[in-house]
């Protein structure tokens, strides 16, 4: 079964909009696990507009399943990851002012940089994943960085899903096969939701993990958090 990691950034965004500590991000992480999430994902950014570095430090001790930290590997991010030692770190090539992740790594251009960063994490026993698009050269070169996994950037799939699901999934099947042949584990994320998740999972049954935040938290406003998490998990059976 593919694991569901719930990204709780949007809960922090809501808290930050008002100030104070409502909703409580640490409690939200605990509840997501109680409601069936297989892991918790956070993506702290330099401006701390949603998850703050302090949140990461507070959440780490209470996570009982898998803790995944996403982010661009700046010096401050690297130091944070090494201090809390999550189960997984997902490296993304975001600009500091990016609204959300919107591209994958050029693993050929940045191979040396990524290799050094990943080596530091692996020495601490932290599993690593690289955020990539479906360009096969980027997946093929990901293996030479020492990364354990790649995470496929799925917005192009989501954008095309309702007009032509079969065509939308084809580049991702090929990319997933290349990753598997390269000995890389496979994650996926970005704009996956209750409409398109099942088809993606059924088309790539060896998918190990999906990280979902925006759609899941939005659905929870109408359906309730526990019910929503269970609905997403059923799409992954």
RABEL-V313399 format. One record per run of one state. SS is the DSSP state (H for helix, E for strand, L for the rest). FROM is the first residue (numbers start at 1). TO is the last residue. If there is no record, write none. Layout:
ss & from & to
SS & FROM & TO
SS & FROM & TO
This chain:
ss & from & to
L & 1 & 2
E & 3 & 7
L & 8 & 8
H & 9 & 18
L & 19 & 24
H & 25 & 34
L & 35 & 38
E & 39 & 42
L & 43 & 52
H & 53 & 60
L & 61 & 65
E & 66 & 71
L & 72 & 74
H & 75 & 84
L & 85 & 87
E & 88 & 91
L & 92 & 110
H & 111 & 123
L & 124 & 126
E & 127 & 132
L & 133 & 135
H & 136 & 145
L & 146 & 148
E & 149 & 153
L & 154 & 154
H & 155 & 161
L & 162 & 164
H & 165 & 181
L & 182 & 184
E & 185 & 189
L & 190 & 196
H & 197 & 203
L & 204 & 208
E & 209 & 212
L & 213 & 213
H & 214 & 223
L & 224 & 224
H & 225 & 235
L & 236 & 237
